[in-house]
């Protein structure tokens, strides 16, 4: 054990006569109890000590001689989760999974626990929010039963560490880190000090045993991970579980990953029988029709590095109130308002400002990237003129306030995904790069060029004001 040596001489010390708080210098006001004039000199201050160099546990090696095979990832049995993790779980890695209540975190991790358990690799699932019988009922429902999956309901840190000694698992799942407390630390479970102590103890156990650990974390009202920010720095991987509880789609997004990329997204479908990975989720966001419908336009969005075909829908109706409604679902209200202004000023469509406008996406997907601007604008223009866009058409591009169509990232990947799903025509900004064989691509420079795809023979003129009729 490292020895401690004195580095300074003893000096006067000061103490508050009200609360007993000590300091090395005099103050007029006690920072602890906020009392004035209570700081008095008291004996000698404790000497400042430092840690002397001690013995090392392992010798430092040139980085080329370090064995990297110990950090080989092991699959979780869920390909969509492996995609986000960078191939699987690395021995000794600690993963923090956070998400809103009811989004499906416990269901996903119970499925992972069952598929990861085997003769060589035991799995320990510790729940602090439910009883063991409640977890067993969920396991029966989703088919997550395995001989080498061990289940325990504990809220005491020392008991959790005792289960690790008894089971010796290769994978530990703790649901959740905010429900476990250490008897050595004051404070209720979920407090800053308790979360820090529990996480620190489990991280040390994971590194010492070469055991992978999955921690479930709560989120605040703003969507941030609850607890100290230090928790996100200590763990190796931070994942966010996203999704609308009224929709089937769930996304696992990597925020931090020491073993892989942070721009990967895993797609899942939550249903009554559990949760299933979606290797091709684009079908959830499309509505298959025999004939095109006015007010609909398709685009290709990038979730991380993954292209997904999504559908934008718009509807315009005559208003009965002085201030027309602007309602959006799955789209940013500010971007829809910008597209309305661009269409009115640059596209010469004057009927939009006096009508109720509703815009939404299909399947619960949220479109926030600028690449969906062109699809939003075309859907609004199609709804205003009651003219459907050509069949099998996708629109990709960012629209500026001057009406220009700007380039976006990953155009070739987007076009390849659209072509794979059978779409034959696309509107894109200039210089799209390599185009898939058999796909017709029209390069547009501004919103005026894009609006020419609306069939003129079926285009209806917008109603005019009474003053214009006169």
Secondary structure, DSSP 8 states (H G I E B T S, - for coil): ---EEE-S--EEEEEETTT--EESS--SB-TTT--BS-EEEEEEE---EEE-----SS----GGGS-GGGG-EE--S-HHHHHHHTSSEETT-EEEEEE-TTSSHHHHHHHHHHHH--SS--EEEEESSS-HHHHHHHHHHHT---TTEEEEE--BHHHHHHHHHHH--SEEEEE-GGG-B-TTS-S-TTSHHHHHHHHHHHHHHHHHHT-EEEEEE-B-TTS-BSS-THHHHHSSEEEEEE--TTSSEEEEEEEEESSS-SS-EEEEEEETTEEEE-SSGGGGG----SS--TTEEEEEEEETTEEEEEEEEEEEEE-SSSS--EEEESB-HHHHHHHHHHHHHTS---SGGGEEEEEEESTT--B-SGGGHHHHHHHHHHHHHT----TTEEE--EE-TTSBEE--TTHHHHHHHHHHTT--EEEE-S---S--TT-EEEE-SBHHHHHTTS-GGG-------HHHH-
